[in-house]
Amino acid sequence: MTIIRPDLPGLPETVPARMVNEFTYCPRLFHLEWVQSRFTANDDVEEGLYIHRVVDTQAGDLPDKADAWEGRRATSVWLTSTRLGLTGKIDLVEGDAGGKVVPVDYKKGRPTDDGGAWPSDRVQSLIQALLLRESGYDVSHAEIWYAEVRRRIKITVDDDAIAEIVETLRALWKVAGSEQAPAPLVNSPKCPRCSLVGICLPDETNALAVRARERTALRRVMAPDRHSRPVYVTTQGATVGVRRGRLEVFQDGAVAATFRLIDVSQVCLFGNVSVSTQAVRELMAREAPLLWFTYGGWFCGMAEGLPAKNVELRRAQYSAPPPAATTIAKAMIAGKIHNSRVLLRRNSRGDVAAVVDQLRALVTSARGVETIPSLLGIEGTAARLYFGKFTTMVASAAKVDVSPFDENGRARRPPPDPLNALLSFTYSLLIKDLTTTLHSVGLDPYLGFLHRPRFGRPALSLDLAEEFRPLIAESVVLQLLNNGEVRDSSFVSRAGGCQLQADGRRSVLRAYERRLDHEITHPHFGYRVTYRRALEVQARMLAAHLLGELPTYTPFVTR
């Protein structure tokens, strides 16, 4: 048995049997998990781990091949063959009559409708048998135990089976040596229950790829939002720690708040808040970032575990040619102006017809420019027109005086009035979430296409924020003002600047999280999605475009 393995630097000598299972199930899943090291769990994965608990503990010894094996058994046996280029853990090895051994693989589901083994399970069991043969044991068949029916399925190890494994491994090594993942499956029943469907986005990627050629109906297989949510700590002098699987916030030596760690997606610290080393280590292990803000809400840093392993994505981002970068930036700014226009048209209480028409024309102009400086000029003109009418969207019954904004316009560092303070704070929250999202996807948040790179400036986060500023940040500001959730006493002005008081900041955080959890119909895919999930989908669409999986980048726009 000879396997053709590409002689490429960086490829491991052996591939795990479980990864061959994944390759047989879906080559793209294999590339995402093994080559790019991108993995996430779902209910099926957790159930499988539970089923395996009885064989995950190593027990019994694998006797010498010359010893009698009948009636003996060993669990969690790990074998490796560099000649075959294979490695794998066998759940159970049993002795059979005549000195033969039988590898038994535990699976959570059930056999196929005709009573056989699923192709991916069959391949994994055959590899386990070959590893035992390579170690000198006599193996004539393997078995798969399906937990749902509590029955074993027999897999014969013959010449045809070995030839099947050889061809599978040849195809696998070819995919492993490629820098780009295979295309997603098309309308496959495998996708909805795949743990990586929220990362792969098969139907979204396929639909956008063919949209230029034909209209394609999209199936609703979108992965659900994560149940975990951010924790914000704004009390000055508080300390964050962990104990018995919970995140705890201490104030003056007493527990002020406590959260289950499994419910925490990130921890945001405002001002002088301390965090224990144990909490930092536990959050990093759970891939939940820590984010630091100044007392006034300026996003100033973050800490998380090891960076994403998708090197090819970052290489594509760093090497994007200027014309491609300009095209992406044009789409983002066109999306921003479009969304600003829609927000103004829907919510203004004054006559803004002329400005709405001008913004519509600027959307077209943004799509047609050739250079970044020209694009920035159009974006600046649109911002001046839009913010010139922003206060027309604020109700007259609002409990905050927004009239200074008409004189100051959009201003920051420091914001001179309450409305500017609200905009700056919500923008900072949006940049925070996009920075963590881009990190999780594998992109570098500090290298953008529109905003120039600068030390400490998350340029790509600022780029992607453009199309979401009206939909999330500015919408939150309008809700706060029009619903009376903030008032003049929620702000303090000193030294020419204005910032939120503690109670006002808490009101903004509540409204912002409420907006992220708000469900909408996705403008491109037609399914229901929260804004929180929409941020990640958009980041993955940008990644897919950079990797060549999508011909264009399509901004997130509202109707």
KAGIPE-V737571 format. One record per residue. N is the residue number from 1. PHI is phi in radians with two decimals (none if undefined). Layout:
n & phi
N & PHI
N & PHI
//
This chain:
n & phi
1 & none
2 & -2.11
3 & -1.90
4 & -1.59
5 & -1.89
6 & -1.05
7 & -1.56
8 & -2.04
9 & -1.06
10 & 1.68
11 & -1.35
12 & -1.11
13 & -1.25
14 & -2.29
15 & -1.99
16 & -1.16
17 & -1.03
18 & -1.13
19 & -1.28
20 & -1.18
21 & -1.01
22 & -1.09
23 & -1.09
24 & -1.13
25 & -1.18
26 & -2.87
27 & -1.00
28 & -1.20
29 & -1.03
30 & -1.03
31 & -1.14
32 & -1.11
33 & -1.42
34 & -1.57
35 & -1.37
36 & -1.67
37 & 0.98
38 & -1.90
39 & -2.51
40 & -2.60
41 & -1.76
42 & -2.41
43 & -1.07
44 & -1.14
45 & -1.11
46 & -1.12
47 & -1.16
48 & -1.10
49 & -1.09
50 & -1.15
51 & -1.07
52 & -1.35
53 & -1.03
54 & -1.32
55 & -2.16
56 & -1.41
57 & -1.54
58 & -1.17
59 & -2.58
60 & 1.34
61 & -2.00
62 & -1.48
63 & -1.14
64 & -1.03
65 & -1.07
66 & -1.49
67 & -1.35
68 & -1.24
69 & -1.97
70 & -1.04
71 & 1.47
72 & -1.73
73 & -2.64
74 & -2.49
75 & -1.99
76 & 0.93
77 & -1.70
78 & -1.86
79 & -2.24
80 & -2.43
81 & -2.36
82 & -1.24
83 & -1.14
84 & -1.47
85 & 1.26
86 & -2.30
87 & -2.55
88 & -3.10
89 & -1.81
90 & -1.69
91 & -1.06
92 & -2.59
93 & -2.09
94 & -2.06
95 & -1.42
96 & -2.08
97 & -1.14
98 & 1.40
99 & 1.39
100 & -1.52
101 & -2.12
102 & -2.27
103 & -1.39
104 & -2.11
105 & -1.86
106 & -1.64
107 & -2.24
108 & -1.40
109 & -1.56
110 & -2.34
111 & -1.19
112 & -1.16
113 & -1.06
114 & -1.60
115 & 1.51
116 & -1.72
117 & -1.52
118 & -1.17
119 & -0.92
120 & -1.18
121 & -1.18
122 & -1.09
123 & -1.08
124 & -1.11
125 & -1.16
126 & -1.12
127 & -1.13
128 & -1.07
129 & -1.13
130 & -1.15
131 & -1.12
132 & -1.16
133 & -1.06
134 & -1.10
135 & -1.50
136 & 1.74
137 & -1.60
138 & -1.56
139 & -2.26
140 & -1.91
141 & -2.75
142 & -2.12
143 & -2.37
144 & -2.11
145 & -1.75
146 & -1.67
147 & -1.18
148 & -1.14
149 & -1.88
150 & 0.90
151 & -2.53
152 & -1.68
153 & -2.01
154 & -1.57
155 & -2.08
156 & -1.37
157 & -1.77
158 & -2.30
159 & -1.09
160 & -1.11
161 & -1.14
162 & -1.15
163 & -1.09
164 & -1.08
165 & -1.15
166 & -1.04
167 & -1.16
168 & -1.09
169 & -1.22
170 & -1.06
171 & -1.16
172 & -1.09
173 & -1.14
174 & -1.13
175 & -1.19
176 & -1.10
177 & -1.45
178 & -1.57
179 & -1.31
180 & -1.89
181 & -1.19
182 & -1.05
183 & -1.13
184 & -1.14
185 & -1.13
186 & -1.92
187 & 0.87
188 & -1.57
189 & -1.22
190 & -1.28
191 & -1.21
192 & -0.98
193 & -1.78
194 & -1.27
195 & -1.18
196 & -1.76
197 & -1.09
198 & -1.31
199 & -1.69
200 & -1.22
201 & 0.85
202 & -1.09
203 & -1.23
204 & -1.12
205 & -1.12
206 & -1.13
207 & -1.13
208 & -1.22
209 & -1.20
210 & -1.79
211 & -1.05
212 & -1.20
213 & -1.76
214 & -2.80
215 & -1.44
216 & -2.15
217 & -1.24
218 & -1.88
219 & -1.30
220 & -1.60
221 & -2.04
222 & -1.01
223 & -1.12
224 & -1.23
225 & -1.12
226 & -1.19
227 & -1.41
228 & -1.27
229 & -2.43
230 & -1.20
231 & -2.01
232 & -1.88
233 & -2.05
234 & -1.98
235 & -1.27
236 & -1.22
237 & 1.52
238 & -1.27
239 & -2.25
240 & -1.85
241 & -2.48
242 & -2.25
243 & -2.82
244 & 0.90
245 & 1.34
246 & -2.26
247 & -1.60
248 & -2.13
249 & -1.93
250 & -1.84
251 & -2.36
252 & 0.98
253 & 1.44
254 & -1.95
255 & -1.30
256 & -1.63
257 & -2.78
258 & -2.53
259 & -2.44
260 & -1.18
261 & -1.08
262 & -1.21
263 & -1.68
264 & -1.82
265 & -1.63
266 & -2.85
267 & -2.17
268 & -1.93
269 & -1.95
270 & -1.93
271 & 1.29
272 & -1.52
273 & -2.12
274 & -1.70
275 & -2.44
276 & -1.35
277 & -1.07
278 & -1.07
279 & -1.16
280 & -1.05
281 & -1.12
282 & -1.17
283 & -1.15
284 & -1.11
285 & -1.09
286 & -1.64
287 & 1.00
288 & -1.88
289 & -1.25
290 & -1.75
291 & -2.22
292 & -1.90
293 & -2.20
294 & -1.19
295 & -1.02
296 & -1.39
297 & 1.83
298 & -1.37
299 & -1.24
300 & -2.12
301 & 3.05
302 & -2.66
303 & -2.42
304 & -2.61
305 & -1.23
306 & -1.09
307 & -1.16
308 & -1.04
309 & -1.61
310 & -1.41
311 & -1.14
312 & -1.10
313 & -1.14
314 & -1.18
315 & -1.08
316 & -1.13
317 & -1.15
318 & -1.19
319 & -1.75
320 & -1.03
321 & -1.16
322 & -0.92
323 & -1.06
324 & -1.17
325 & -1.10
326 & -1.13
327 & -1.09
328 & -1.11
329 & -1.07
330 & -1.06
331 & -1.13
332 & -1.13
333 & -1.24
334 & -1.06
335 & -1.12
336 & -1.10
337 & -1.11
338 & -1.03
339 & -1.17
340 & -1.10
341 & -1.08
342 & -1.14
343 & -1.07
344 & -1.17
345 & -1.13
346 & -1.36
347 & -1.97
348 & -1.21
349 & -1.81
350 & -2.21
351 & -1.53
352 & -2.13
353 & -1.01
354 & -1.13
355 & -1.16
356 & -1.04
357 & -1.13
358 & -1.13
359 & -1.15
360 & -1.05
361 & -1.15
362 & -1.23
363 & -1.05
364 & -1.10
365 & -1.10
366 & -1.09
367 & -1.28
368 & -1.82
369 & -1.25
370 & -1.95
371 & -2.27
372 & -1.11
373 & -1.01
374 & -1.14
375 & -1.13
376 & -1.10
377 & -1.11
378 & -1.16
379 & -1.10
380 & -1.13
381 & -1.12
382 & -1.10
383 & -1.11
384 & -1.09
385 & -1.15
386 & -1.16
387 & -1.25
388 & -1.13
389 & -2.01
390 & -1.09
391 & -1.21
392 & -1.21
393 & -1.59
394 & -1.65
395 & -1.16
396 & -1.14
397 & -1.50
398 & -1.02
399 & -1.61
400 & -2.16
401 & -1.37
402 & -1.77
403 & -1.08
404 & -1.03
405 & -1.13
406 & -1.10
407 & -1.50
408 & -1.39
409 & 1.20
410 & -1.30
411 & -2.49
412 & -2.61
413 & 0.94
414 & -1.61
415 & -1.16
416 & -1.49
417 & -2.54
418 & -1.01
419 & -1.12
420 & -1.11
421 & -1.11
422 & -1.12
423 & -1.08
424 & -1.08
425 & -1.19
426 & -1.21
427 & -1.07
428 & -1.10
429 & -1.13
430 & -1.13
431 & -1.09
432 & -1.00
433 & -1.19
434 & -1.24
435 & -1.12
436 & -1.18
437 & -1.14
438 & -1.08
439 & -1.03
440 & -1.17
441 & -1.29
442 & 1.99
443 & -1.52
444 & -1.58
445 & -1.15
446 & -1.68
447 & -2.04
448 & -1.82
449 & -1.94
450 & -1.86
451 & -1.36
452 & -1.23
453 & -1.10
454 & -2.64
455 & -0.93
456 & 1.35
457 & -1.86
458 & -1.31
459 & -1.06
460 & -1.21
461 & -1.08
462 & -1.14
463 & -1.05
464 & -1.20
465 & -1.19
466 & -0.95
467 & -1.28
468 & -1.74
469 & -1.01
470 & -1.16
471 & -1.30
472 & -1.98
473 & -1.11
474 & -1.23
475 & -1.16
476 & -1.09
477 & -1.04
478 & -1.13
479 & -1.11
480 & -1.05
481 & -1.26
482 & -1.31
483 & -1.63
484 & 1.22
485 & -1.39
486 & -2.24
487 & -2.46
488 & -1.01
489 & -1.24
490 & -1.38
491 & -2.17
492 & -2.34
493 & -2.00
494 & -2.76
495 & 0.94
496 & 1.39
497 & -2.13
498 & -2.27
499 & -2.51
500 & -1.35
501 & -1.37
502 & -1.02
503 & -1.18
504 & -1.12
505 & -1.12
506 & -1.12
507 & -1.12
508 & -1.14
509 & -1.07
510 & -1.11
511 & -1.18
512 & -1.13
513 & -1.13
514 & -1.10
515 & -1.17
516 & -1.11
517 & -1.49
518 & -1.23
519 & -1.60
520 & -2.35
521 & -1.52
522 & -1.06
523 & -1.14
524 & -1.79
525 & -1.94
526 & 1.45
527 & -1.68
528 & -1.38
529 & -2.67
530 & -1.42
531 & -1.10
532 & -1.04
533 & -1.28
534 & -1.07
535 & -1.04
536 & -1.22
537 & -1.02
538 & -1.14
539 & -1.11
540 & -1.28
541 & -1.15
542 & -1.12
543 & -1.09
544 & -1.10
545 & -1.15
546 & -1.13
547 & -1.47
548 & 1.52
549 & -1.40
550 & -2.14
551 & -1.23
552 & -2.45
553 & -1.69
554 & -1.90
555 & -1.25
556 & -1.52
557 & -2.22
558 & -1.62
559 & -1.50
//
